[in-house]
């Protein structure tokens, strides 16, 4: 499954999205749910201002409550 590291996030992006710069190994150890991975991709693309790409990942999230919470708390970068 795709994850945020497939899109080469910068240290700044990682820090702004997760509150810290994390390694790919730590990320994959702690993020095991598909919806979490999709939510992180959504957050990355919102951060980058790529709304169409972000929406693509948001629509793949199966837990609608989680998807709605992501939309409500979207970053205003």
N, C-alpha and C positions, 0 to 999 in steps of 0.2 A: 504494500500500500504506500502511496505517496505520503511524504511528510515534509515538514517545513525545510529540512536540510537539503531536500532535492532542489530547492530554489535558492540555495546559497545565501542565507540571511547574513547580514552584516552583524558585527558585535552590537552596534547601536540598535538595530532592529530587535535582536534577541533581548537586550536589556530593557527596551521599552515595552516589549510584549510580555516578557516573563519576569521582569524585575531584576534579572541577572543574566550574565552571559553563561550559557550552559553548553556542555559538549553534546555532540550527537549521541554518544553512548549513554550519557545520563538521560538525555531526552527520551531515547527509545526504551530505556529501562523503566521510566516513570510514566510514559504515555503509551498505554496498551490498548485503549479503546478506539475503535475506528472513528467514532464521533468526535473524540478529543483531537485526533489527528486532523480531521476535516475542519474542526473549529479553529485550530491553530493556523491552518492554511488560509481560512477565511480572514483571520486576524492579520496575517502577514500581508495579504493583498489589499485589505482595507488600509493598512498602514502605508502601503506603497501607492495608494490612490487608484488602484486597479479594480474598480467596482464591479465590472463585468466578470472578471476572473474570480473575485471574492464571492459573488452571487452563485457562481458555478459550484463552488464547494459548499456553500450554505445550503443549497437545495439537496445535496447528497446526505445531509445529516438526518438520521432516522428519528432521533429524539427531538420532537418539535418544541418541547419546553426549553431544551438546551439551545436550539437554533434561535428561538425567540429571545432568549436571554442574551445571546451574542449580538443580535440586532439592536437590542435596547441599550447595551453597554458598549457599542462600537466606539472605537477610538476616534477622537477628534484631533488627529495629528495634523 
